[in-house]
Amino acid sequence: MKKMKDHSTQVLNLHEVHEVELEEKAKKNRILPISFMILGFLFIVLGFFYQDIFSFFQRDKTNKKVEVSSQDPNKLKCNYKKDDTSLGISYTFSNQYTFSHRKLQKGTFKIVISPLPNRDIAPDNIKVLKGKYSDIIQKMNSVEGIQATDSLKNNTLTVEYRIDYKVLDVTKFPKNDKIILKNTLDEEYASIKKQNQESGYLC
């Protein structure tokens, strides 16, 4: 009887093991189709938005190319703005340099003088400055390698001058306290950028 009992117990255990195995197989059989359904759904979504995703990455690459190509190693632009509250005016300076092999060749410089808000004294002060700059510009235009202009419109004075350093004789540049010649032919790009930044310009 004992042998039978032991034997029947063993059979019962094997039966339970077999049922567990069947349950695990059934679980696996259920999980596999679900996995395929999720994967299929992802492929459908990817296919549906493929054009948008592709164009997004292409646009990103194009933007990067434009950013890189727009940074000309032989061009430098620096800007600076300051207010003179005692005269009620604001100065905006713009310096643009052209280099060849990172050595200075030409420069275009612009000064815009405009009134600060609610400053009644500004228009008269700008007219006085117009007279001073006009005298300097007249002298600058007599020097080979310089082209200079000034104009007063709507209480805003704009002074612009171009210098070709290959032609300019620096000894003939008119001495004054408004427009000062700071650079020379073949001056290094890094040197000019540093000089501007030390003077408060953004380059």
TORTORDREN-422020 format. One record per residue: residue in one letter; x, y, z negated of N, C-alpha, C in turn; residue number from 1. Coordinates in pm, whole numbers, plus 50000, padded with zeros to 5 digits. Example, Ala and Ser with C-alpha at 12.3 -4.5 7.8 and 13.67 -1.06 7.14 Angstrom:
<recs>
  res   n.px   n.py   n.pz  ca.px  ca.py  ca.pz   c.px   c.py   c.pz    n
    A  51319  49431  49220  51230  49550  49220  51320  49670  49220    1
    S  51285  49775  49292  51367  49894  49286  51290  50003  49213    2
</recs>
This chain:
<recs>
  res   n.px   n.py   n.pz  ca.px  ca.py  ca.pz   c.px   c.py   c.pz    n
    M  50082  49879  50000  50000  50000  50000  50085  50125  50000    1
    K  50191  50119  49929  50280  50235  49919  50340  50268  50053    2
    K  50379  50159  50124  50438  50179  50257  50337  50245  50348    3
    M  50212  50201  50343  50105  50256  50427  50082  50403  50394    4
    K  50081  50429  50262  50061  50569  50218  50171  50658  50273    5
    D  50295  50612  50257  50409  50689  50306  50400  50709  50456    6
    H  50364  50600  50527  50358  50601  50671  50249  50698  50719    7
    S  50131  50691  50653  50020  50778  50692  50053  50924  50665    8
    T  50126  50950  50557  50170  51088  50526  50263  51139  50633    9
    Q  50353  51058  50677  50450  51094  50780  50377  51127  50910   10
    V  50277  51047  50945  50199  51070  51067  50126  51202  51057   11
    L  50068  51230  50941  49997  51355  50919  50089  51475  50937   12
    N  50211  51465  50887  50309  51573  50901  50347  51595  51046   13
    L  50365  51488  51119  50398  51499  51261  50284  51566  51338   14
    H  50163  51533  51299  50046  51592  51363  50041  51744  51338   15
    E  50071  51783  51214  50074  51926  51180  50182  51999  51259   16
    V  50299  51935  51269  50410  51994  51344  50369  52015  51489   17
    H  50302  51916  51544  50258  51922  51683  50158  52036  51704   18
    E  50069  52053  51607  49971  52161  51617  50037  52299  51610   19
    V  50136  52311  51523  50210  52437  51511  50279  52470  51643   20
    E  50339  52365  51702  50407  52385  51831  50309  52431  51938   21
    L  50190  52369  51938  50087  52407  52035  50043  52552  52015   22
    E  50029  52594  51889  49990  52732  51859  50097  52831  51907   23
    E  50224  52797  51884  50335  52885  51927  50338  52897  52078   24
    K  50312  52784  52146  50308  52786  52292  50197  52875  52341   25
    A  50082  52863  52274  49966  52945  52312  49998  53093  52293   26
    K  50067  53127  52182  50106  53266  52156  50199  53317  52266   27
    K  50297  53231  52301  50392  53270  52406  50318  53292  52537   28
    N  50223  53202  52565  50145  53213  52689  50062  53341  52692   29
    R  50020  53387  52574  49943  53512  52567  50035  53633  52581   30
    I  50155  53628  52518  50249  53742  52518  50304  53767  52658   31
    L  50334  53661  52732  50395  53674  52864  50307  53753  52961   32
    P  50179  53721  52974  50094  53801  53064  50082  53947  53019   33
    I  50076  53969  52887  50068  54106  52836  50193  54185  52875   34
    S  50310  54120  52861  50437  54184  52899  50437  54220  53047   35
    F  50389  54126  53131  50382  54152  53274  50286  54266  53306   36
    M  50175  54272  53231  50077  54380  53252  50138  54516  53219   37
    I  50211  54523  53107  50275  54650  53066  50379  54691  53169   38
    L  50460  54593  53212  50564  54620  53311  50502  54667  53442   39
    G  50395  54600  53482  50324  54637  53605  50268  54778  53596   40
    F  50211  54811  53480  50156  54944  53459  50264  55052  53470   41
    L  50382  55022  53411  50494  55117  53418  50539  55139  53563   42
    F  50544  55031  53641  50582  55042  53782  50479  55125  53860   43
    I  50352  55106  53827  50246  55183  53895  50261  55332  53864   44
    V  50282  55363  53736  50301  55504  53695  50423  55564  53762   45
    L  50532  55488  53763  50657  55534  53825  50636  55560  53973   46
    G  50563  55468  54039  50535  55484  54182  50447  55604  54209   47
    F  50351  55629  54120  50258  55740  54137  50329  55875  54124   48
    F  50420  55884  54025  50490  56011  53999  50630  56014  54061   49
    Y  50660  55919  54149  50794  55909  54207  50838  56039  54274   50
    Q  50749  56096  54357  50784  56218  54431  50818  56333  54336   51
    D  50736  56347  54230  50759  56455  54133  50891  56436  54060   52
    I  50917  56313  54018  51042  56284  53944  51162  56308  54035   53
    F  51151  56258  54160  51261  56272  54255  51290  56419  54285   54
    S  51182  56497  54311  51201  56639  54342  51254  56717  54222   55
    F  51217  56676  54099  51268  56742  53979  51420  56728  53970   56
    F  51469  56604  53990  51613  56581  53983  51687  56649  54098   57
    Q  51624  56651  54216  51686  56718  54331  51696  56867  54306   58
    R  51587  56927  54249  51586  57070  54219  51692  57105  54117   59
    D  51707  57019  54018  51808  57040  53913  51947  57042  53973   60
    K  51971  56949  54066  52103  56943  54132  52126  57067  54218   61
    T  52019  57110  54290  52029  57228  54376  52059  57352  54293   62
    N  51990  57367  54180  52013  57482  54092  52156  57485  54043   63
    K  52209  57367  54007  52347  57362  53960  52443  57405  54070   64
    K  52413  57360  54196  52498  57397  54309  52496  57547  54332   65
    V  52375  57607  54323  52361  57752  54342  52438  57828  54236   66
    E  52428  57781  54110  52499  57847  54001  52650  57843  54023   67
    V  52699  57728  54065  52843  57713  54086  52889  57798  54202   68
    S  52811  57796  54315  52854  57868  54434  52845  58019  54416   69
    S  52753  58066  54327  52738  58210  54307  52853  58271  54226   70
    Q  52933  58189  54162  53045  58238  54084  53169  58247  54174   71
    D  53179  58360  54245  53291  58383  54337  53415  58416  54254   72
    P  53521  58336  54269  53642  58360  54188  53714  58490  54223   73
    N  53675  58553  54336  53738  58678  54376  53645  58799  54361   74
    K  53540  58781  54280  53450  58892  54249  53432  58900  54098   75
    L  53426  59021  54046  53403  59041  53903  53314  59163  53885   76
    K  53209  59145  53804  53119  59257  53777  53107  59274  53627   77
    C  53123  59397  53580  53117  59427  53437  53025  59547  53414   78
    N  52942  59538  53309  52847  59646  53278  52859  59690  53132   79
    Y  52828  59817  53113  52837  59872  52977  52736  59986  52964   80
    K  52672  59995  52849  52575  60102  52826  52601  60166  52692   81
    K  52594  60299  52689  52609  60369  52561  52523  60495  52560   82
    D  52479  60532  52441  52397  60652  52423  52479  60761  52356   83
    D  52457  60885  52403  52516  61001  52338  52400  61083  52282   84
    T  52370  61059  52155  52253  61123  52095  52272  61274  52078   85
    S  52397  61318  52069  52421  61462  52053  52381  61539  52179   86
    L  52392  61474  52296  52351  61537  52423  52213  61489  52468   87
    G  52162  61386  52401  52031  61331  52436  52032  61251  52565   88
    I  52147  61190  52596  52158  61117  52722  52210  60974  52702   89
    S  52189  60893  52806  52235  60755  52804  52324  60731  52927   90
    Y  52437  60664  52906  52530  60629  53014  52519  60480  53045   91
    T  52513  60447  53173  52522  60307  53217  52638  60297  53316   92
    F  52736  60215  53283  52854  60199  53368  52851  60061  53433   93
    S  52884  60057  53561  52892  59930  53634  53021  59927  53714   94
    N  53105  59829  53686  53233  59813  53756  53230  59683  53836   95
    Q  53257  59692  53967  53264  59573  54051  53400  59568  54118   96
    Y  53467  59454  54103  53603  59439  54155  53606  59329  54261   97
    T  53690  59352  54362  53713  59251  54466  53861  59214  54463   98
    F  53885  59082  54460  54022  59030  54451  54056  58945  54573   99
    S  54182  58927  54594  54231  58829  54692  54331  58742  54618  100
    H  54300  58613  54611  54382  58519  54533  54398  58569  54389  101
    R  54285  58621  54335  54276  58668  54195  54361  58793  54169  102
    K  54395  58865  54277  54471  58990  54263  54386  59105  54317  103
    L  54380  59215  54243  54290  59326  54274  54320  59392  54409  104
    Q  54210  59412  54486  54221  59480  54615  54132  59606  54621  105
    K  54006  59590  54575  53911  59702  54584  53824  59710  54459  106
    G  53760  59824  54441  53668  59841  54329  53556  59937  54363  107
    T  53436  59906  54312  53322  59996  54327  53271  60028  54187  108
    F  53260  60156  54157  53226  60199  54021  53104  60291  54025  109
    K  53013  60266  53932  52889  60344  53929  52861  60390  53787  110
    I  52826  60519  53775  52788  60577  53645  52649  60637  53662  111
    V  52557  60594  53578  52421  60651  53581  52398  60720  53447  112
    I  52366  60848  53454  52343  60927  53332  52196  60969  53332  113
    S  52122  60923  53232  51978  60949  53227  51939  61002  53089  114
    P  51826  61073  53080  51785  61129  52951  51730  61022  52856  115
    L  51760  61037  52730  51699  60952  52628  51555  60998  52606  116
    P  51466  60910  52563  51325  60949  52543  51310  61063  52441  117
    N  51221  61154  52475  51185  61267  52385  51304  61355  52347  118
    R  51394  61374  52440  51509  61464  52416  51501  61581  52514  119
    D  51453  61694  52468  51434  61811  52554  51566  61869  52605  120
    I  51673  61847  52530  51802  61904  52568  51869  61825  52683  121
    A  51820  61702  52708  51885  61613  52805  51893  61671  52946  122
    P  51785  61721  53006  51792  61770  53145  51898  61879  53166  123
    D  51907  61974  53073  52007  62081  53086  52149  62025  53075  124
    N  52169  61932  52984  52301  61872  52967  52342  61790  53090  125
    I  52244  61724  53150  52273  61645  53271  52311  61738  53388  126
    K  52246  61854  53396  52281  61951  53501  52424  62002  53484  127
    V  52463  62025  53359  52601  62069  53331  52699  61960  53373  128
    L  52666  61835  53340  52752  61722  53377  52759  61705  53528  129
    K  52649  61733  53595  52647  61725  53742  52751  61817  53802  130
    G  52759  61939  53748  52860  62035  53798  53002  61983  53776  131
    K  53027  61926  53658  53161  61876  53627  53199  61758  53717  132
    Y  53105  61663  53733  53133  61545  53816  53148  61584  53964  133
    S  53070  61682  54009  53079  61726  54150  53218  61779  54182  134
    D  53277  61855  54089  53413  61907  54108  53514  61792  54119  135
    I  53499  61693  54031  53592  61578  54032  53577  61498  54162  136
    I  53453  61480  54204  53427  61400  54325  53482  61469  54449  137
    Q  53472  61598  54453  53528  61674  54566  53679  61651  54575  138
    K  53745  61652  54461  53891  61628  54459  53923  61482  54495  139
    M  53840  61388  54447  53863  61246  54475  53851  61217  54625  140
    N  53754  61281  54690  53733  61257  54834  53845  61312  54920  141
    S  53929  61395  54863  54045  61447  54939  54162  61349  54935  142
    V  54148  61242  54857  54254  61141  54843  54220  61020  54930  143
    E  54316  60976  55011  54296  60861  55097  54277  60734  55012  144
    G  54177  60653  55051  54149  60530  54976  54035  60544  54877  145
    I  53975  60666  54869  53862  60688  54777  53743  60745  54854  146
    Q  53626  60689  54826  53499  60744  54877  53408  60763  54757  147
    A  53364  60888  54735  53285  60917  54614  53162  61000  54648  148
    T  53053  60974  54574  52929  61050  54591  52866  61076  54455  149
    D  52780  61179  54450  52701  61203  54330  52565  61258  54371  150
    S  52463  61225  54293  52329  61277  54324  52249  61292  54195  151
    L  52169  61398  54194  52083  61425  54078  51938  61416  54125  152
    K  51865  61321  54066  51726  61301  54106  51643  61263  53984  153
    N  51531  61333  53964  51443  61309  53849  51520  61309  53716  154
    N  51606  61410  53700  51687  61426  53578  51783  61308  53554  155
    T  51813  61233  53658  51910  61123  53645  52025  61147  53742  156
    L  52144  61151  53686  52265  61173  53766  52331  61039  53797  157
    T  52357  61015  53925  52424  60892  53967  52555  60928  54035  158
    V  52662  60874  53982  52796  60896  54038  52849  60760  54083  159
    E  52895  60754  54207  52949  60627  54260  53077  60654  54337  160
    Y  53176  60571  54315  53300  60586  54391  53362  60450  54420  161
    R  53419  60442  54541  53484  60319  54586  53632  60345  54603  162
    I  53711  60249  54557  53857  60263  54566  53915  60143  54642  163
    D  53993  60174  54744  54070  60072  54814  54213  60083  54763  164
    Y  54250  59992  54673  54381  60002  54607  54497  59978  54703  165
    K  54469  59915  54818  54576  59890  54917  54617  60022  54984  166
    V  54523  60115  54990  54546  60243  55059  54581  60355  54960  167
    L  54523  60349  54841  54536  60457  54744  54680  60480  54696  168
    D  54716  60608  54695  54841  60650  54631  54802  60698  54491  169
    V  54834  60618  54389  54787  60646  54253  54836  60780  54199  170
    T  54946  60829  54252  55000  60957  54204  54913  61075  54246  171
    K  54827  61052  54347  54742  61159  54398  54601  61157  54336  172
    F  54575  61058  54252  54442  61051  54189  54424  61173  54098  173
    P  54314  61250  54116  54295  61372  54036  54281  61345  53886  174
    K  54360  61413  53807  54355  61395  53662  54235  61470  53606  175
    N  54157  61398  53523  54038  61456  53462  53999  61372  53342  176
    D  53901  61420  53265  53860  61346  53145  53732  61266  53166  177
    K  53679  61265  53289  53553  61195  53317  53575  61061  53389  178
    I  53658  61067  53492  53686  60946  53571  53835  60920  53565  179
    I  53872  60811  53503  54013  60779  53482  54049  60652  53560  180
    L  54158  60657  53633  54205  60540  53708  54277  60446  53611  181
    K  54222  60326  53596  54277  60232  53497  54351  60115  53559  182
    N  54326  60090  53688  54380  59969  53750  54470  59998  53868  183
    T  54547  59898  53907  54641  59913  54018  54630  59794  54113  184
    L  54683  59810  54232  54683  59705  54333  54749  59578  54280  185
    D  54685  59464  54310  54736  59330  54274  54733  59301  54124  186
    E  54661  59383  54049  54646  59352  53906  54566  59222  53892  187
    E  54602  59141  53796  54543  59008  53780  54397  59015  53733  188
    Y  54317  58922  53785  54175  58908  53750  54157  58901  53598  189
    A  54235  58813  53534  54222  58791  53389  54252  58919  53311  190
    S  54350  58994  53358  54388  59119  53291  54276  59223  53297  191
    I  54212  59235  53414  54105  59333  53431  53981  59292  53351  192
    K  53951  59164  53351  53836  59116  53274  53857  59142  53125  193
    K  53975  59112  53077  54008  59133  52935  53999  59282  52900  194
    Q  54052  59365  52988  54050  59510  52966  53906  59562  52954  195
    N  53818  59515  53041  53677  59556  53038  53610  59508  52909  196
    Q  53634  59383  52875  53570  59326  52756  53617  59397  52628  197
    E  53742  59434  52624  53794  59507  52507  53732  59646  52495  198
    S  53684  59699  52610  53620  59831  52610  53468  59821  52587  199
    G  53421  59698  52561  53279  59678  52530  53193  59637  52648  200
    Y  53254  59615  52766  53178  59574  52883  53141  59426  52876  201
    L  53028  59393  52937  52988  59254  52955  53024  59213  53096  202
    C  53105  59107  53109  53149  59061  53242  53096  58921  53269  203
</recs>
